[in-house]
Amino acid sequence: MPVIIYLFLITGLFLLWQYSKGERIGGNLGYLAGIWGVVIVFYVAMILFF
């Protein structure tokens, strides 16, 4: 399940980046949720079709 690990790393980096910019945490969570959605759909498709 390395894809999930990468997802958590990206999420952590994203939150750190937001924190370092001084934005309130969760300001762009919709953007992050979009990335999560795409990756999860892609992951499920890989399991089903390959």
PDB file of N, H, CA, C and O in Angstrom:
ATOM      1  N   MET A   1       0.826  -1.210   0.000  1.00  0.00           N
ATOM      2  CA  MET A   1       0.000   0.000   0.000  1.00  0.00           C
ATOM      3  C   MET A   1       0.866   1.269   0.000  1.00  0.00           C
ATOM      4  O   MET A   1       0.617   2.181   0.789  1.00  0.00           O
ATOM      5  N   PRO A   2       1.864   1.337  -0.862  1.00  0.00           N
ATOM      6  CA  PRO A   2       2.735   2.521  -0.853  1.00  0.00           C
ATOM      7  C   PRO A   2       2.011   3.791  -1.293  1.00  0.00           C
ATOM      8  O   PRO A   2       2.412   4.893  -0.919  1.00  0.00           O
ATOM      9  N   VAL A   3       0.946   3.647  -2.086  1.00  0.00           N
ATOM     10  H   VAL A   3       0.620   2.752  -2.390  1.00  0.00           H
ATOM     11  CA  VAL A   3       0.205   4.820  -2.570  1.00  0.00           C
ATOM     12  C   VAL A   3      -0.392   5.588  -1.399  1.00  0.00           C
ATOM     13  O   VAL A   3      -0.366   6.818  -1.375  1.00  0.00           O
ATOM     14  N   ILE A   4      -0.935   4.847  -0.421  1.00  0.00           N
ATOM     15  H   ILE A   4      -0.955   3.847  -0.440  1.00  0.00           H
ATOM     16  CA  ILE A   4      -1.542   5.483   0.747  1.00  0.00           C
ATOM     17  C   ILE A   4      -0.485   6.234   1.556  1.00  0.00           C
ATOM     18  O   ILE A   4      -0.744   7.324   2.068  1.00  0.00           O
ATOM     19  N   ILE A   5       0.706   5.645   1.668  1.00  0.00           N
ATOM     20  H   ILE A   5       0.916   4.760   1.253  1.00  0.00           H
ATOM     21  CA  ILE A   5       1.795   6.292   2.403  1.00  0.00           C
ATOM     22  C   ILE A   5       2.180   7.604   1.730  1.00  0.00           C
ATOM     23  O   ILE A   5       2.376   8.620   2.398  1.00  0.00           O
ATOM     24  N   TYR A   6       2.286   7.576   0.387  1.00  0.00           N
ATOM     25  H   TYR A   6       2.126   6.751  -0.156  1.00  0.00           H
ATOM     26  CA  TYR A   6       2.591   8.797  -0.353  1.00  0.00           C
ATOM     27  C   TYR A   6       1.516   9.853  -0.124  1.00  0.00           C
ATOM     28  O   TYR A   6       1.813  11.042  -0.006  1.00  0.00           O
ATOM     29  N   LEU A   7       0.262   9.404  -0.062  1.00  0.00           N
ATOM     30  H   LEU A   7       0.021   8.438  -0.158  1.00  0.00           H
ATOM     31  CA  LEU A   7      -0.860  10.319   0.144  1.00  0.00           C
ATOM     32  C   LEU A   7      -0.728  11.033   1.489  1.00  0.00           C
ATOM     33  O   LEU A   7      -0.950  12.240   1.587  1.00  0.00           O
ATOM     34  N   PHE A   8      -0.361  10.270   2.525  1.00  0.00           N
ATOM     35  H   PHE A   8      -0.181   9.290   2.445  1.00  0.00           H
ATOM     36  CA  PHE A   8      -0.186  10.880   3.847  1.00  0.00           C
ATOM     37  C   PHE A   8       1.002  11.841   3.855  1.00  0.00           C
ATOM     38  O   PHE A   8       0.950  12.890   4.497  1.00  0.00           O
ATOM     39  N   LEU A   9       2.078  11.482   3.138  1.00  0.00           N
ATOM     40  H   LEU A   9       2.120  10.630   2.616  1.00  0.00           H
ATOM     41  CA  LEU A   9       3.232  12.370   3.051  1.00  0.00           C
ATOM     42  C   LEU A   9       2.855  13.678   2.375  1.00  0.00           C
ATOM     43  O   LEU A   9       3.218  14.755   2.848  1.00  0.00           O
ATOM     44  N   ILE A  10       2.118  13.581   1.255  1.00  0.00           N
ATOM     45  H   ILE A  10       1.824  12.706   0.871  1.00  0.00           H
ATOM     46  CA  ILE A  10       1.695  14.779   0.529  1.00  0.00           C
ATOM     47  C   ILE A  10       0.802  15.646   1.409  1.00  0.00           C
ATOM     48  O   ILE A  10       0.922  16.871   1.423  1.00  0.00           O
ATOM     49  N   THR A  11      -0.101  14.987   2.148  1.00  0.00           N
ATOM     50  H   THR A  11      -0.199  13.992   2.137  1.00  0.00           H
ATOM     51  CA  THR A  11      -0.996  15.723   3.046  1.00  0.00           C
ATOM     52  C   THR A  11      -0.197  16.459   4.122  1.00  0.00           C
ATOM     53  O   THR A  11      -0.456  17.626   4.412  1.00  0.00           O
ATOM     54  N   GLY A  12       0.772  15.763   4.706  1.00  0.00           N
ATOM     55  H   GLY A  12       0.983  14.814   4.470  1.00  0.00           H
ATOM     56  CA  GLY A  12       1.612  16.374   5.733  1.00  0.00           C
ATOM     57  C   GLY A  12       2.402  17.553   5.198  1.00  0.00           C
ATOM     58  O   GLY A  12       2.481  18.600   5.841  1.00  0.00           O
ATOM     59  N   LEU A  13       2.993  17.382   4.010  1.00  0.00           N
ATOM     60  H   LEU A  13       2.929  16.532   3.488  1.00  0.00           H
ATOM     61  CA  LEU A  13       3.754  18.465   3.394  1.00  0.00           C
ATOM     62  C   LEU A  13       2.854  19.651   3.076  1.00  0.00           C
ATOM     63  O   LEU A  13       3.242  20.805   3.258  1.00  0.00           O
ATOM     64  N   PHE A  14       1.646  19.354   2.600  1.00  0.00           N
ATOM     65  H   PHE A  14       1.330  18.417   2.452  1.00  0.00           H
ATOM     66  CA  PHE A  14       0.685  20.402   2.263  1.00  0.00           C
ATOM     67  C   PHE A  14       0.337  21.230   3.498  1.00  0.00           C
ATOM     68  O   PHE A  14       0.307  22.459   3.447  1.00  0.00           O
ATOM     69  N   LEU A  15       0.071  20.531   4.620  1.00  0.00           N
ATOM     70  H   LEU A  15       0.096  19.533   4.661  1.00  0.00           H
ATOM     71  CA  LEU A  15      -0.283  21.235   5.854  1.00  0.00           C
ATOM     72  C   LEU A  15       0.900  22.039   6.391  1.00  0.00           C
ATOM     73  O   LEU A  15       0.719  23.150   6.890  1.00  0.00           O
ATOM     74  N   LEU A  16       2.114  21.480   6.289  1.00  0.00           N
ATOM     75  H   LEU A  16       2.261  20.578   5.884  1.00  0.00           H
ATOM     76  CA  LEU A  16       3.307  22.210   6.720  1.00  0.00           C
ATOM     77  C   LEU A  16       3.511  23.457   5.872  1.00  0.00           C
ATOM     78  O   LEU A  16       3.859  24.521   6.385  1.00  0.00           O
ATOM     79  N   TRP A  17       3.289  23.312   4.561  1.00  0.00           N
ATOM     80  H   TRP A  17       3.007  22.447   4.145  1.00  0.00           H
ATOM     81  CA  TRP A  17       3.446  24.431   3.636  1.00  0.00           C
ATOM     82  C   TRP A  17       2.456  25.540   3.974  1.00  0.00           C
ATOM     83  O   TRP A  17       2.814  26.718   3.981  1.00  0.00           O
ATOM     84  N   GLN A  18       1.209  25.161   4.253  1.00  0.00           N
ATOM     85  H   GLN A  18       0.918  24.205   4.247  1.00  0.00           H
ATOM     86  CA  GLN A  18       0.194  26.139   4.649  1.00  0.00           C
ATOM     87  C   GLN A  18       0.593  26.831   5.952  1.00  0.00           C
ATOM     88  O   GLN A  18       0.457  28.046   6.097  1.00  0.00           O
ATOM     89  N   TYR A  19       1.086  26.030   6.893  1.00  0.00           N
ATOM     90  H   TYR A  19       1.196  25.043   6.775  1.00  0.00           H
ATOM     91  CA  TYR A  19       1.470  26.561   8.205  1.00  0.00           C
ATOM     92  C   TYR A  19       2.619  27.558   8.062  1.00  0.00           C
ATOM     93  O   TYR A  19       2.630  28.598   8.720  1.00  0.00           O
ATOM     94  N   SER A  20       3.589  27.236   7.196  1.00  0.00           N
ATOM     95  H   SER A  20       3.580  26.391   6.662  1.00  0.00           H
ATOM     96  CA  SER A  20       4.745  28.104   7.022  1.00  0.00           C
ATOM     97  C   SER A  20       4.360  29.407   6.321  1.00  0.00           C
ATOM     98  O   SER A  20       5.009  30.435   6.514  1.00  0.00           O
ATOM     99  N   LYS A  21       3.304  29.362   5.511  1.00  0.00           N
ATOM    100  H   LYS A  21       2.777  28.527   5.355  1.00  0.00           H
ATOM    101  CA  LYS A  21       2.839  30.572   4.848  1.00  0.00           C
ATOM    102  C   LYS A  21       1.989  31.430   5.775  1.00  0.00           C
ATOM    103  O   LYS A  21       1.684  32.579   5.456  1.00  0.00           O
ATOM    104  N   GLY A  22       1.610  30.879   6.915  1.00  0.00           N
ATOM    105  H   GLY A  22       1.858  29.946   7.174  1.00  0.00           H
ATOM    106  CA  GLY A  22       0.834  31.625   7.889  1.00  0.00           C
ATOM    107  C   GLY A  22      -0.661  31.604   7.616  1.00  0.00           C
ATOM    108  O   GLY A  22      -1.422  32.353   8.229  1.00  0.00           O
ATOM    109  N   GLU A  23      -1.082  30.741   6.691  1.00  0.00           N
ATOM    110  H   GLU A  23      -0.465  30.133   6.193  1.00  0.00           H
ATOM    111  CA  GLU A  23      -2.514  30.627   6.429  1.00  0.00           C
ATOM    112  C   GLU A  23      -3.153  29.809   7.544  1.00  0.00           C
ATOM    113  O   GLU A  23      -2.484  29.058   8.253  1.00  0.00           O
ATOM    114  N   ARG A  24      -4.459  29.976   7.678  1.00  0.00           N
ATOM    115  H   ARG A  24      -5.003  30.587   7.102  1.00  0.00           H
ATOM    116  CA  ARG A  24      -5.130  29.145   8.669  1.00  0.00           C
ATOM    117  C   ARG A  24      -5.220  27.720   8.117  1.00  0.00           C
ATOM    118  O   ARG A  24      -5.531  27.511   6.945  1.00  0.00           O
ATOM    119  N   ILE A  25      -4.944  26.755   8.981  1.00  0.00           N
ATOM    120  H   ILE A  25      -4.692  26.925   9.933  1.00  0.00           H
ATOM    121  CA  ILE A  25      -4.933  25.357   8.569  1.00  0.00           C
ATOM    122  C   ILE A  25      -6.329  24.965   8.102  1.00  0.00           C
ATOM    123  O   ILE A  25      -7.326  25.251   8.766  1.00  0.00           O
ATOM    124  N   GLY A  26      -6.380  24.312   6.962  1.00  0.00           N
ATOM    125  H   GLY A  26      -5.570  24.079   6.423  1.00  0.00           H
ATOM    126  CA  GLY A  26      -7.672  23.886   6.429  1.00  0.00           C
ATOM    127  C   GLY A  26      -8.282  24.895   5.478  1.00  0.00           C
ATOM    128  O   GLY A  26      -9.440  24.754   5.083  1.00  0.00           O
ATOM    129  N   GLY A  27      -7.514  25.919   5.102  1.00  0.00           N
ATOM    130  H   GLY A  27      -6.574  26.034   5.422  1.00  0.00           H
ATOM    131  CA  GLY A  27      -8.034  26.922   4.193  1.00  0.00           C
ATOM    132  C   GLY A  27      -8.304  26.363   2.808  1.00  0.00           C
ATOM    133  O   GLY A  27      -9.268  26.754   2.149  1.00  0.00           O
ATOM    134  N   ASN A  28      -7.457  25.452   2.371  1.00  0.00           N
ATOM    135  H   ASN A  28      -6.675  25.134   2.907  1.00  0.00           H
ATOM    136  CA  ASN A  28      -7.603  24.865   1.040  1.00  0.00           C
ATOM    137  C   ASN A  28      -7.884  23.373   1.116  1.00  0.00           C
ATOM    138  O   ASN A  28      -7.374  22.604   0.301  1.00  0.00           O
ATOM    139  N   LEU A  29      -8.688  22.958   2.085  1.00  0.00           N
ATOM    140  H   LEU A  29      -9.101  23.583   2.747  1.00  0.00           H
ATOM    141  CA  LEU A  29      -8.946  21.524   2.246  1.00  0.00           C
ATOM    142  C   LEU A  29      -9.723  20.947   1.075  1.00  0.00           C
ATOM    143  O   LEU A  29      -9.621  19.753   0.793  1.00  0.00           O
ATOM    144  N   GLY A  30     -10.506  21.788   0.384  1.00  0.00           N
ATOM    145  H   GLY A  30     -10.588  22.758   0.613  1.00  0.00           H
ATOM    146  CA  GLY A  30     -11.242  21.311  -0.783  1.00  0.00           C
ATOM    147  C   GLY A  30     -10.282  20.827  -1.853  1.00  0.00           C
ATOM    148  O   GLY A  30     -10.517  19.806  -2.499  1.00  0.00           O
ATOM    149  N   TYR A  31      -9.192  21.572  -2.035  1.00  0.00           N
ATOM    150  H   TYR A  31      -9.001  22.401  -1.510  1.00  0.00           H
ATOM    151  CA  TYR A  31      -8.159  21.211  -3.005  1.00  0.00           C
ATOM    152  C   TYR A  31      -7.516  19.883  -2.633  1.00  0.00           C
ATOM    153  O   TYR A  31      -7.299  19.019  -3.482  1.00  0.00           O
ATOM    154  N   LEU A  32      -7.216  19.739  -1.336  1.00  0.00           N
ATOM    155  H   LEU A  32      -7.393  20.442  -0.647  1.00  0.00           H
ATOM    156  CA  LEU A  32      -6.602  18.509  -0.838  1.00  0.00           C
ATOM    157  C   LEU A  32      -7.559  17.331  -0.989  1.00  0.00           C
ATOM    158  O   LEU A  32      -7.150  16.235  -1.373  1.00  0.00           O
ATOM    159  N   ALA A  33      -8.841  17.566  -0.683  1.00  0.00           N
ATOM    160  H   ALA A  33      -9.173  18.456  -0.371  1.00  0.00           H
ATOM    161  CA  ALA A  33      -9.850  16.513  -0.820  1.00  0.00           C
ATOM    162  C   ALA A  33      -9.981  16.077  -2.273  1.00  0.00           C
ATOM    163  O   ALA A  33     -10.228  14.904  -2.552  1.00  0.00           O
ATOM    164  N   GLY A  34      -9.817  17.017  -3.201  1.00  0.00           N
ATOM    165  H   GLY A  34      -9.616  17.970  -2.975  1.00  0.00           H
ATOM    166  CA  GLY A  34      -9.858  16.685  -4.625  1.00  0.00           C
ATOM    167  C   GLY A  34      -8.733  15.741  -5.004  1.00  0.00           C
ATOM    168  O   GLY A  34      -8.946  14.770  -5.730  1.00  0.00           O
ATOM    169  N   ILE A  35      -7.525  16.028  -4.508  1.00  0.00           N
ATOM    170  H   ILE A  35      -7.352  16.817  -3.918  1.00  0.00           H
ATOM    171  CA  ILE A  35      -6.373  15.155  -4.773  1.00  0.00           C
ATOM    172  C   ILE A  35      -6.629  13.766  -4.197  1.00  0.00           C
ATOM    173  O   ILE A  35      -6.391  12.759  -4.864  1.00  0.00           O
ATOM    174  N   TRP A  36      -7.120  13.712  -2.943  1.00  0.00           N
ATOM    175  H   TRP A  36      -7.314  14.530  -2.401  1.00  0.00           H
ATOM    176  CA  TRP A  36      -7.431  12.436  -2.299  1.00  0.00           C
ATOM    177  C   TRP A  36      -8.438  11.652  -3.121  1.00  0.00           C
ATOM    178  O   TRP A  36      -8.278  10.451  -3.338  1.00  0.00           O
ATOM    179  N   GLY A  37      -9.493  12.351  -3.582  1.00  0.00           N
ATOM    180  H   GLY A  37      -9.622  13.327  -3.406  1.00  0.00           H
ATOM    181  CA  GLY A  37     -10.548  11.700  -4.360  1.00  0.00           C
ATOM    182  C   GLY A  37     -10.005  11.084  -5.633  1.00  0.00           C
ATOM    183  O   GLY A  37     -10.314   9.937  -5.955  1.00  0.00           O
ATOM    184  N   VAL A  38      -9.191  11.849  -6.364  1.00  0.00           N
ATOM    185  H   VAL A  38      -8.941  12.781  -6.102  1.00  0.00           H
ATOM    186  CA  VAL A  38      -8.619  11.358  -7.621  1.00  0.00           C
ATOM    187  C   VAL A  38      -7.740  10.143  -7.371  1.00  0.00           C
ATOM    188  O   VAL A  38      -7.836   9.145  -8.086  1.00  0.00           O
ATOM    189  N   VAL A  39      -6.879  10.226  -6.352  1.00  0.00           N
ATOM    190  H   VAL A  39      -6.802  11.037  -5.772  1.00  0.00           H
ATOM    191  CA  VAL A  39      -5.966   9.116  -6.066  1.00  0.00           C
ATOM    192  C   VAL A  39      -6.731   7.869  -5.643  1.00  0.00           C
ATOM    193  O   VAL A  39      -6.395   6.764  -6.069  1.00  0.00           O
ATOM    194  N   ILE A  40      -7.755   8.032  -4.809  1.00  0.00           N
ATOM    195  H   ILE A  40      -8.028   8.929  -4.463  1.00  0.00           H
ATOM    196  CA  ILE A  40      -8.533   6.878  -4.349  1.00  0.00           C
ATOM    197  C   ILE A  40      -9.283   6.229  -5.505  1.00  0.00           C
ATOM    198  O   ILE A  40      -9.312   5.004  -5.621  1.00  0.00           O
ATOM    199  N   VAL A  41      -9.898   7.058  -6.370  1.00  0.00           N
ATOM    200  H   VAL A  41      -9.874   8.053  -6.276  1.00  0.00           H
ATOM    201  CA  VAL A  41     -10.603   6.513  -7.540  1.00  0.00           C
ATOM    202  C   VAL A  41      -9.627   5.764  -8.440  1.00  0.00           C
ATOM    203  O   VAL A  41      -9.931   4.668  -8.910  1.00  0.00           O
ATOM    204  N   PHE A  42      -8.456   6.352  -8.682  1.00  0.00           N
ATOM    205  H   PHE A  42      -8.210   7.242  -8.300  1.00  0.00           H
ATOM    206  CA  PHE A  42      -7.431   5.724  -9.515  1.00  0.00           C
ATOM    207  C   PHE A  42      -6.976   4.397  -8.896  1.00  0.00           C
ATOM    208  O   PHE A  42      -6.797   3.403  -9.600  1.00  0.00           O
ATOM    209  N   TYR A  43      -6.793   4.395  -7.576  1.00  0.00           N
ATOM    210  H   TYR A  43      -6.939   5.203  -7.004  1.00  0.00           H
ATOM    211  CA  TYR A  43      -6.336   3.208  -6.861  1.00  0.00           C
ATOM    212  C   TYR A  43      -7.356   2.081  -6.965  1.00  0.00           C
ATOM    213  O   TYR A  43      -6.995   0.930  -7.212  1.00  0.00           O
ATOM    214  N   VAL A  44      -8.640   2.417  -6.772  1.00  0.00           N
ATOM    215  H   VAL A  44      -8.934   3.351  -6.571  1.00  0.00           H
ATOM    216  CA  VAL A  44      -9.711   1.420  -6.881  1.00  0.00           C
ATOM    217  C   VAL A  44      -9.790   0.880  -8.305  1.00  0.00           C
ATOM    218  O   VAL A  44      -9.983  -0.319  -8.507  1.00  0.00           O
ATOM    219  N   ALA A  45      -9.641   1.767  -9.295  1.00  0.00           N
ATOM    220  H   ALA A  45      -9.484   2.740  -9.131  1.00  0.00           H
ATOM    221  CA  ALA A  45      -9.664   1.339 -10.695  1.00  0.00           C
ATOM    222  C   ALA A  45      -8.515   0.373 -10.977  1.00  0.00           C
ATOM    223  O   ALA A  45      -8.699  -0.613 -11.690  1.00  0.00           O
ATOM    224  N   MET A  46      -7.335   0.647 -10.425  1.00  0.00           N
ATOM    225  H   MET A  46      -7.186   1.448  -9.846  1.00  0.00           H
ATOM    226  CA  MET A  46      -6.178  -0.232 -10.616  1.00  0.00           C
ATOM    227  C   MET A  46      -6.464  -1.619 -10.038  1.00  0.00           C
ATOM    228  O   MET A  46      -6.122  -2.631 -10.649  1.00  0.00           O
ATOM    229  N   ILE A  47      -7.088  -1.663  -8.865  1.00  0.00           N
ATOM    230  H   ILE A  47      -7.366  -0.841  -8.369  1.00  0.00           H
ATOM    231  CA  ILE A  47      -7.402  -2.945  -8.233  1.00  0.00           C
ATOM    232  C   ILE A  47      -8.427  -3.713  -9.066  1.00  0.00           C
ATOM    233  O   ILE A  47      -8.302  -4.923  -9.251  1.00  0.00           O
ATOM    234  N   LEU A  48      -9.444  -3.002  -9.568  1.00  0.00           N
ATOM    235  H   LEU A  48      -9.545  -2.019  -9.417  1.00  0.00           H
ATOM    236  CA  LEU A  48     -10.516  -3.667 -10.303  1.00  0.00           C
ATOM    237  C   LEU A  48     -10.064  -4.159 -11.672  1.00  0.00           C
ATOM    238  O   LEU A  48     -10.432  -5.258 -12.085  1.00  0.00           O
ATOM    239  N   PHE A  49      -9.272  -3.359 -12.381  1.00  0.00           N
ATOM    240  H   PHE A  49      -8.973  -2.466 -12.046  1.00  0.00           H
ATOM    241  CA  PHE A  49      -8.979  -3.663 -13.781  1.00  0.00           C
ATOM    242  C   PHE A  49      -7.642  -4.352 -14.005  1.00  0.00           C
ATOM    243  O   PHE A  49      -7.412  -4.885 -15.090  1.00  0.00           O
ATOM    244  N   PHE A  50      -6.739  -4.360 -13.004  1.00  0.00           N
ATOM    245  H   PHE A  50      -6.926  -3.927 -12.123  1.00  0.00           H
ATOM    246  CA  PHE A  50      -5.428  -4.976 -13.232  1.00  0.00           C
ATOM    247  C   PHE A  50      -5.148  -6.095 -12.242  1.00  0.00           C
ATOM    248  O   PHE A  50      -4.087  -6.716 -12.298  1.00  0.00           O
TER     249      PHE A  50
END
